[in-house]
């Protein structure tokens, strides 16, 4: 799931993963981290988490850098699926449009300028986003994005997009990062057969970083056009933080 995403969150949001925002998430408690003495040990924990569908445990095995991407990409999955269940999850755990939008554009001003244009647009955009979150204006409740109402959107759409700022805004605005990721994964994986993950091999450690390879057997899934078993070799990256190895890739 970790890969470059189009900036849909800045251009065409109609959201999909649960009711009201309960303040800043900067002090949220995330899963307690167990210490892993080797890349193989944390890899085996990842494999077990995937097999058992324990997505909270999976999240706790990731480095902080990878965790920081997860709300953005979880949100992207919700957008693409456009499923009522995912909309409910997003409304409960994910960012509201007002919270994400305010964070993004305030950060954008500090980094890129255009304060006069952005302040003028936000004066109308924030009430618009908040009304959408309450279900007004004929939109689905709980939608999350950063798109101002017309005509303000035209001026702001002309500004260059900043993907790093959008990722950070979504991360900061997400009400419960772990639950957002875990509940969405639980829903999208519920009818899927877990891929068969082999042992970690060819482990190379250089200081506090490491790489390894594992053979993955991809099983055919309901609705797949390809009904053949496929096999691939996947590279995994690791990083040691405070003496414990964590996954630095998905």
N, C-alpha and C positions, 0 to 999 in steps of 0.2 A: 504494500500500500504506500510505501515511502517513495515518492517520485515527484517530479515537477508537475504542478497542477495549473490549469488555466485560471486566470483571475476572475472566475465567475462570481466570486463573492463581492467583487467591486463593480460588476457590470450588469448582472441579470438575476438577482436573487429571488428564488421562490423556494423556501427551505423545507427540509424534511427530517430530522432526528428529534420535544416534550415540554409547571404553570408559572409563576412570576419570578423575576430575578430577585435574589436575596442578598444583594450587596457584592462587594469586591471579593474576588477569589484568591487574592494574593496570599492569604493565610490558610488556604485549604490544606487539610491533612491528606497526604497521599499514602499509599500502602507502605508499611514498614519494610525496609530493605534487608534481606538476608545477605550475609557475606558469602561470596563465591570465590573459591581459592584458585580456580582455573577457568579458561574459556570453555573447556569441555563441560565443567560442572554447570555453568550458567546456561550453556547450550542445551544440556539434558533437561534442565528445569523448564526451558522454553518449549522443548519438545513435549514434555508432559503437560504443560499448560494448554498447548494446542490440542493434544489428544483428549483432554478432559473438558475443554471449553472453559477453562478458568482464565477469563480475559483480564480480570483484575491482577492476578498473579503475573500474567504476561506483561502487563503494563509496568509492573514493578521491576522487571528484568531489564528495562531499557535505560540507556543513559539519559540524563536530563535534556541533552540536546535533541535526542530522538523524541522524547516525551513532548517536547515543546511543539513538534510538528503535528502531533496526533489530533488535537481538537480541530485544526484547520482541515486536515484530510478526512477526519470523521464527518465533518460538516459537508465536505465535498461529496462523500458517499450518500449522505442524506439528500443533497440536492439532486444528484443523478438518479436516485431511486424514486423520489417523489412518492413515498408510501405513507399512508396515514399513521401507521404505527411508528415509523421513523419521525414523522412530524411531532407525534406525542412525546417521544424520547427527547427530541431536540428542545421542545418547549420546556420540559422539566429540567434538563441538565445542561443544555447548550447555551450559547450566547443569544441575547436579544439583539434585534437590529439596532436599537438605540444605543445599547452599551457598546457593541462592536464598532458602530459608526462613529460615535464620539471619540473613542480611543484612537481609531485609525486617523481621523482627520486632525485631531489635536497633535498627534505624533507627526503627521505629514507636515503641518505648519512649522513645527520645530526643526524639521529636517530640510524641507524644501521651500519654505516660505509660502507666498500666496495667501497670507493671513486675511487680508480684506475680503477677497473672493470667498474663502472658506467660511469665515465668520458670518457673512451675509447669507450664504447657503444654509449653514447649520441652524440659523435662527428659525428657518422654516422646516428644515429636515428633521430636527429632533422631535418636535411635536407630531410630525407626520409618522416617524418611526414608532413613537410611543402609542399613537392611536392604532397603528397596525397591530402592535403587540396585544392590544386590548380587544382586537377583533373588529375594529371599526374600518370603514372605507371599503368594505367588500373584499377584504383579503383574508387569507388564512391566519389564524392566531399563531403567535410565536415565531413568525418568519424572521430569519436573521440575515442581515446583509449590510451593505453600506451604500445603497443606492438612494440618493436624494430624490425628492419629487420633482416633476417638471415645474418650471423651466430651470430650476437650480441644477438639475442633473446634467444638462447640456454643458454648462460651464465647468462643472467638476469632472465630467467625463473626459474633457479635453486635457486634463492634467495627466502627466505620465503616471502610470500605476507603480506601486512599490510593494512587491510581493512579501518582502520581509516584514514590513510594517503591518500588512494585512494578516500575516500569520501571528504576529505578536498580539495584535488587537483581538483576534479570535481567541487566542490562548488566555489573555487576561480577562476577557469578558465571559468565558465559559464558567457556568455556575459550579459544576462538579466535573472536573476533567476526567477522572478515572471512571466514574459512572457513565459519562457520555460515551467514552470509548467502549467500555465493557458491554453496555446495553445494546449499542448498535451492532457490535460484533456478534453478540449472542443472537440477535435477530437475523442478521444476514447469513449466519453460519448454521442456523437451526436445521435446515433440511439437507445440508451438504455433508458428504463423506469426508472426513479428515484425510488430507494427503499423507502418504507414508513417508516419514522423515528418517533417513539413515543416520548413522553415527557421524560425529564430527571427525574429519580426517585432515591431514596435511596442515596441521596447526603450526603457524609461524608466529613467534612472539618477539616483538622488538620494543623493549622498555615497557611502557604502559599501554601499548596497542598490540593487537593480534588479529590475524585472519585465519580462517579455516574453511573447509569445503564439506558439503554434505549432499548426498544423492537424494533427490525428492521424486517420489512417484506420484504423479498427478492423476487422480482417479476421475472418471467421467461423472458429471454431476447432472441432476435433473434439469432439463432444458438446454443442456449444452448441445451445440451442433456437432461437436467432435465427441464421439462415443468410444474413443480408443484410450487406453492407458498411455500416458506420456511420462517420460523420465527426463530429468534435467539435473544438472550439477549447479548448486547454488553456493555463492561465496557469502560468508558471514564475517562481519567485522565486530571487534570487541575493544573495550577500553577499560583500564583499571582505574577506579576512583576510590580513594581512601582505603586502598588495600583489597577492594572487592572488584571482581570482573563483572562487567555488564555488557549487554548487546548494544553495539553502536550502529546497528542496521536492523531491518525487519526480516 
